[in-house]
């Protein structure tokens, strides 16, 4: 069982200078690095004047964490690659892979909120999902070419490399048969430097939930990252990834392999104390998320939600807790993880606890309790 920390940084009400947000994330990363956690993951969001999801650049955040840690793997959940130029994205990630001596995990996503997508890149507007998805797939394809091809050329719907009709003449860069047209002298291929530290490139992850995104990830060699649905509702999703990956790769990919699950976690001495200390902050965030996503992803298989005047009227700590929350005592949390292992063959779990408005000391106390009282309950299998 592998454990990672999901560092979704917040600054509720923008009450802190941003360097304090960075310092708090760094403190969590250093603790996890020194205490055997496998990975830590940063996020990307924009225009968060409310103080929710305030990290706009997960790569830069990981550069900082790489400089202050030694062994923990560094992921992004996720780089919204539809906002970025694919060559620059490939270069930045390759540099981070070298700066961290090969500790990079690359998560990619398409974007969630229209306020972000249309203002970062109008073509990436999630209100036009077909174009958004096409842009995502083409951007990812270019990034992979940058990493794996000595010289590459590409012509798609959104990008063309190299730009046609360009010459480059210098005695230190003589024309080659694989990058220059011998008749026109035009550049026919480009070489992106550096290539990643890891060969052929860092592990790729996609934040997934819908059947099309699950199938795309499984068919294209991306590992999958899930979040909200209850354990019983995750079974079909895990099975779909396994079946699709097995078909694409020509060999059996067991359920639970190549995927991870994100869960919201807060550990205290008693069940009631978890709600007292972190319930309000967690609900604050869920009210934000569910305003856009609704509550349907929280349903158990076959469950029909009752009609209510407001779309979030059902949302409460008591309604959410049994569905997907790892809030309570260490033994309770360990029991929930064991259930996920048994039902999903879960092999990787990411937990999040720095909810908006939480005191950093309370966050660190919960992370320490998880480290000392939960992870050891799975130590035997980790060492086998």
Residue pairs with C-beta under 8 A, 6 or more apart in sequence:
1 337
1 341
1 346
1 347
1 348
1 349
1 378
1 381
1 382
2 38
2 39
2 260
2 347
2 348
2 349
2 382
3 37
3 38
3 348
3 349
3 350
3 351
3 370
3 375
4 37
4 38
4 39
4 40
4 41
4 73
4 75
4 260
4 348
4 349
4 350
4 351
5 28
5 29
5 32
5 37
5 39
5 40
5 41
5 350
5 351
5 352
5 367
6 41
6 43
6 77
6 262
6 350
6 351
6 352
7 25
7 28
7 29
7 40
7 41
7 42
7 43
7 55
7 61
7 352
7 354
8 43
8 53
8 55
8 352
8 354
9 21
9 24
9 25
9 42
9 43
9 53
9 54
9 55
9 61
9 354
10 21
10 51
10 52
10 53
10 54
10 285
10 354
10 355
10 356
10 357
11 18
11 21
11 51
11 54
11 356
12 50
12 51
12 52
12 281
12 284
12 356
12 357
13 50
13 51
13 357
14 49
14 51
14 54
15 51
18 54
21 54
21 55
22 61
22 64
24 354
24 360
24 363
25 42
25 55
25 61
25 65
25 354
26 64
26 65
26 68
27 360
27 364
28 40
28 354
28 363
28 364
28 367
29 40
29 65
29 68
29 69
29 72
30 68
30 69
31 364
31 367
31 368
31 371
32 40
32 72
32 367
32 371
33 40
33 69
33 70
33 71
33 72
35 371
36 371
36 375
37 72
37 371
37 375
38 72
38 73
38 348
39 72
39 73
39 74
39 75
39 105
39 350
40 65
40 72
40 73
40 74
40 75
41 75
41 76
41 77
41 105
41 107
41 350
42 55
42 58
42 61
42 62
42 65
42 74
42 75
42 76
42 77
43 53
43 55
43 58
43 76
43 77
43 78
44 55
44 56
44 57
44 58
44 76
44 78
44 79
44 80
44 83
44 109
45 52
45 53
45 54
45 55
45 56
45 113
45 116
46 56
46 115
46 116
46 119
46 120
47 115
47 116
47 119
48 54
50 288
51 356
52 285
52 288
52 356
55 61
58 76
58 77
58 78
58 79
59 76
59 79
59 92
59 93
59 96
62 74
62 75
62 76
62 96
62 100
62 104
63 96
63 99
65 72
65 74
66 74
66 96
66 99
66 100
66 103
67 99
71 103
72 103
73 103
73 104
73 105
74 96
74 100
74 103
74 104
74 105
75 104
75 105
75 106
75 107
75 205
76 105
76 106
76 107
77 107
77 109
77 205
77 207
77 225
77 262
77 350
78 107
78 108
78 109
78 205
78 206
78 207
78 225
79 89
79 93
79 106
79 107
79 108
79 109
80 108
80 109
80 110
80 111
80 116
80 117
80 120
80 124
81 89
81 108
81 109
81 110
81 136
81 139
81 140
81 143
82 110
82 111
82 117
82 120
82 121
82 123
82 124
82 132
82 135
82 136
82 139
83 111
83 116
83 117
83 120
83 121
83 124
84 139
86 139
86 140
86 142
86 143
86 146
86 159
87 142
87 146
87 161
87 190
87 192
89 139
89 143
90 142
90 143
90 146
90 147
90 192
91 146
91 192
91 193
91 194
93 104
93 106
93 143
93 196
93 202
94 146
94 147
94 192
94 194
94 195
94 196
94 197
95 194
96 104
97 103
97 104
97 196
97 197
97 198
97 202
98 194
98 196
98 197
100 197
101 197
102 197
102 198
102 202
104 196
104 197
104 198
104 202
105 202
105 203
105 205
106 201
106 202
106 203
106 204
106 205
107 204
107 205
107 206
107 207
107 225
108 136
108 140
108 204
108 205
108 206
108 207
108 222
109 136
109 206
109 207
110 124
110 126
110 132
110 133
110 135
110 136
111 117
111 120
111 124
111 126
111 132
112 126
112 292
113 126
113 292
114 125
114 126
114 127
117 124
117 125
117 126
117 132
118 124
118 125
118 126
118 127
121 135
123 131
123 132
123 135
123 158
124 132
124 135
125 131
125 132
126 132
133 212
134 157
134 158
135 158
137 216
138 156
138 157
138 158
138 159
139 158
139 159
140 220
141 154
141 156
142 154
142 156
142 159
142 161
144 201
145 152
145 154
146 152
146 192
147 192
147 195
147 196
147 200
147 201
148 195
148 200
148 201
150 178
150 191
151 176
151 178
151 179
151 189
151 190
151 191
152 161
152 189
152 190
152 191
152 192
153 161
153 162
153 188
153 189
153 190
154 160
154 161
155 161
161 190
162 187
162 188
162 189
162 190
164 186
165 186
166 186
166 187
167 184
167 185
167 186
167 187
168 187
169 185
175 182
175 185
178 188
178 189
179 187
179 188
179 189
179 190
179 191
180 186
180 187
180 188
181 187
181 188
196 202
203 223
204 221
204 222
204 223
205 222
205 223
205 224
205 225
205 260
206 213
206 216
206 217
206 222
206 223
206 224
206 225
207 225
207 227
208 214
208 216
208 217
208 224
208 225
208 226
208 237
208 241
209 226
209 227
209 228
209 229
209 237
209 297
211 240
214 224
214 237
214 240
214 241
214 244
215 240
215 244
216 222
217 223
217 224
217 241
218 224
218 240
218 241
218 242
218 244
218 245
218 248
218 253
218 258
219 244
219 245
219 248
220 248
221 248
223 258
223 259
223 260
224 241
224 258
224 259
224 260
225 259
225 260
225 261
225 262
225 350
226 234
226 237
226 238
226 259
226 260
226 261
226 262
227 261
227 262
228 293
228 297
228 298
228 324
229 237
229 297
229 298
229 299
229 324
230 298
230 299
230 300
230 322
230 323
230 324
231 324
231 336
231 339
231 340
231 343
231 344
232 300
232 301
232 343
233 297
233 299
233 300
233 301
234 261
234 340
234 343
234 344
235 301
235 343
235 344
236 301
238 255
238 256
238 259
238 344
238 345
239 255
241 253
241 255
241 258
241 259
242 253
242 254
242 255
242 256
242 257
245 253
245 257
245 258
246 252
246 253
254 345
255 344
255 345
256 344
256 345
256 346
256 347
257 345
257 347
259 347
259 348
260 348
260 349
260 350
261 340
261 344
261 346
261 348
261 349
261 350
262 350
262 351
262 352
263 324
263 325
263 326
263 349
263 350
263 351
263 352
264 282
264 324
264 325
264 326
264 327
264 351
264 352
264 353
264 355
265 326
265 327
265 333
265 351
265 352
265 353
265 366
265 370
266 274
266 277
266 278
266 282
266 326
266 327
266 328
266 353
266 355
266 366
267 274
267 326
267 327
267 328
267 329
267 330
267 333
267 366
267 369
267 370
267 373
267 374
268 274
268 277
268 328
268 329
268 366
268 369
269 329
270 328
270 329
271 327
271 328
271 329
271 332
274 327
274 328
274 329
275 317
275 327
277 362
278 327
278 353
278 355
278 358
278 362
278 366
279 317
279 327
280 357
281 355
281 356
281 357
281 358
282 317
282 325
282 327
282 355
283 315
283 316
283 317
283 320
284 355
284 356
284 357
285 355
285 356
286 315
286 320
287 312
287 315
290 311
290 312
290 315
291 311
291 312
294 311
295 305
295 311
295 312
295 314
295 315
296 305
298 320
298 323
298 324
299 305
300 323
305 314
306 314
308 314
321 327
326 333
326 336
326 337
326 351
327 333
330 369
330 370
330 373
330 374
331 373
333 370
333 374
334 373
334 374
334 377
334 378
337 346
337 349
337 374
337 378
340 346
340 349
351 370
353 363
353 366
353 367
353 370
354 360
354 363
